Amino acid sequence: MDKKVDYSFPEALKNTINTNINKFKNTGVDKNTSEMLKCPSMMSYPDFTHLFFAPHCNTICCAEQELSDLFNKLEENFYNLVQARNLPEFSNIYNIDASNISDDDKLRLKKLKKSIHNKFYKKKRKITVSISNIYKQLRYQQISEQSYNLIEKVLKFTSQVFAFITDSNFFIRKKFFTSYFFDDRFKYQKYKFTTLFSDKNFAKMITLVERVLYQDRHFDHVKGVDLKRNLKYLANHILDITINLDSFTNSLEVLYKFYIKFKE
């Protein structure tokens, strides 16, 4: 950002920090996941086209229905979370007095940023690898088309959620102290985590995918060993966030308080 600040700067900053939400708006955010996934950065893995399906089944198994219901609930929560970015409590712009910031403060900020960056992005990377492996292994399973379509929706949605979580513009400025304003991005990031992971429903959704496969009479359990293992990995990675939620949210709270103490 330019060091020279004019009176239009707060409005420009608001536009910058809303970049991620505007991507959803520009693609017509609604309650339909397939529409939301038209955003290029949220697309799943086009190379993993499914090779063949089992004969169509008119019966929906119990696990399929439970998975579908839970997916719809989480999708609704996610839709509301995206819209919440425009709430007044996440739209503040603060003036900052950087005149008395010490070298120790700068070093502490650097360490805080690095710690949070590693925590968020390492988790996302593990989840992305698991989903990629699941797609690769799933395409060789001769399951019913209805089961595959439901599972694919869940995987796309999971990819989308974690892209959204880590696309927070945390480190938009390499040198924060050349700026004179601060916003509510860390408060909103904390709200993302508490909204999505305060219970075990997200991990349960992945566990239900495995149950759907078990109940599909065409599922090849011998070929599906790696697939089931990666589904367990994915569920455990997500469950780990719920179990250690305080670790994620407390880090964000510390970083927010660090910035806000320089508020004028």
N, C-alpha and C positions, 0 to 999 in steps of 0.2 A: 504494500500500500504506500501511497505517497506520504511523505512526512508532512507536507503542507496540508492543513486541514481547513476546510471552509464550512459554512453553515449547512450546506447540503449533505455533508458527510454522514450524519446519522441515518438519513433516509437511504443513502447508498449502501450503508452497512446492513440495514434491515433487508435490502434486496439480496445482498450477498449471503446472509445467513439463512435465507429462505430458499436457497437454490435447490436443495433436495426435495422440499415439499412442492416447489413449482414443477419439478419433473413429473410428479404425480398428477398435478392439476392439468398440465399440458397434455397428458395422455388420458384425461377424463377419469379422474379417480371416482370410482363407485364401488359397489359391494361385489362386483364381479371380478374375481382374481384374474381371469383371462384377459380382461381389458387392462387391468393395472400392469400386467406383465408385458404389455406392448412396448414399454419403455426399454430401449436397447440395453441399458446397463443392468436390467433385471432379467434378461432372457436366460433360459436354461441352456441345455447342452444339445444343440441341433444335430450334432454328429451321431448321437445315440438313438437313432430312429429304431423303433421296435421292429423286429424281424417278422414275427408271426404271432397270431393270437389263437387261443383255444376257441372252440365253438361257443357261440353266444349262449349265455345263461340268463334265464328270466328271473331267477331267484337271487335276491340280495341277502347275503349271509349277515348274521348278527354283527360280526366285527365290521363289515362294510358300512352298515347303517350307523354304528357307533362312531366309526371314523369320520363318516360324512357329517354327522351332527357336530362332532367336536371341531372339525375343520371349519365349518360354517361359523361356529362361535368365535374361534380364534381369528378368523378372517374379519369378522365384525369388529373385534377388539382392535385389530390392526388398522382398519379403516378409521376408527375413532381416534386412534393414536396419531395417525398422519394429520388429521384435521386439527388436533389439539395444538399443533405448532403455532397456530395463529391466535391462541388464547392470550389475553392480556398478561397473564403471569409469565409467559415465555417470550414476550415482545419488548422487554425493557432495554433501553440503551443507557449505559452509565458513563458519566465523565470520570476520567482517571487522572490522578495527580501522580506522575511518575518521577517527580523531582527528587524524592528521598529514597529511591529504591537502591538498596545496597548490592554489592557483588554477591553476597551470600544469598540474597533473595533471588537473584538471577540464576545462581547455581541450583538452588532448591527448585525453582520453576522448571529448569531443564530436566532435573531428575524426575520430578512428578510427571511431566509430559512423557518422558521415555517409558516410565513404569506403566502408565495407563495405555500408551500406544501398544506396548508389548502384550499387555493383558488382553486387550480387545482384539488385536489383529492376529495374534497366535491362535486364539480361540476360533475366530472366523476361518482361518486357514485350515485348521483341522476339520471343521464342519464342511468346508468346500470340498476338501479331498474325499471325505466320506460320501458326500452326495454324488460326486463324480464317479466314484467306484460303484455306487449303487446303480447308477444309470447304466454303466458298462455291463454289469452283471445281470441286470433286470431284462435287458433287451433279448437275452437268450432263453428266457423263461416263457414257456407256452401257456401263459395264464389267460384268463378271460379278458376281453377288451375293457369291460366295465371296471374290473379290478385294476388294470393297468392305468386307465385314465384317472381313476381316483388317486392312485399312488403318485402318478406324475403331478397332479395338482398339488399334492402335499409337498413334494420335493421342490417344485417351483416356488411355492409359497415360502418354504423354509429358506431357500436361497434369497428370495426377495427381502425377507425380514432381516436377515443378517447383513445384506448389502445396505439396507436402510439404517441399521444400528451403527455400522462402522462408517457411514457416510455422514459425518457430523460436523465437518469443517473445523475440527478441533485445532488444527495447526495451520490455519490459513495464513498466519504471519510467522515468519521465521524469527523476527525480532519484535516481540509483543510490545516492548517498551518504546518503540518508535511511534506507537499509536496513542490516542488519547481517549479512546472509547472502549467499552466492553459490553457484552450482551449476555443473554440467558441460555446460551447453548449447553452449558454443563447441567443446568437445572432441567432442561428438556431431555438431555441424554439420560439423566437419572430417572426421569419419568418413563422413558422408553423401557428401561430395564425392569422397573417395578410393575409396569403395566403388563409386560409380556412374560415375566419369569417369577412373579410372586407366588405362583403355585406350580404344580407339576404337569399341567395340562399340555404344555408344548412337547415335553418329553413323552408324555402318554400318547400323543398323536403319532409319534414315530413308532412306539411300541405296538400300536394298533395296526400299523402297516405290516409288521411282521405277522400279526394274527390273521390279517386278511390273506396273506400268502399261505399260511398254514391251512386255512379253510378252503383255499382254492384247490379242487381235486386234481388240477392239471399241473400244480407246482411240483417241480423236480427238486426234491430235498437233497439229492446227491450233488447236483450241479449248483444248488443254492447255498452251499456251505459258506462261501465267501460273502454272498449277498446278505445272509442272515448276520454274519459277523459284523459287516459294515453298518447294518441297521442298528445293531447293539452299540457300536462305537458312536454313531450319530446320536442315539438316544442318551447315552452316557455323557457325551460332550454337552448336550443341552441341559441335562439334569444337573450337571456340575455347576452351571450358572445359577440355577435355582438354589442349590445347596449353599453355594458361596456368594449369594446375592449381595450380602453386606460388604463383601470385599470389593465388588464392582461399584456399588453405590457410594460407599464411604470414600473411595478414591476420588470419585467425581465431586463429592461434597468438599473434600480437602482442597481440591483444585479450585473450585468455585470460591471458597472462602479466601484462598490466597489472592485471587484476582480482586475480589470485592473489598478487601481491606485497603486497597488503594483508591477506592471510590472517593470522589471529592465531596 
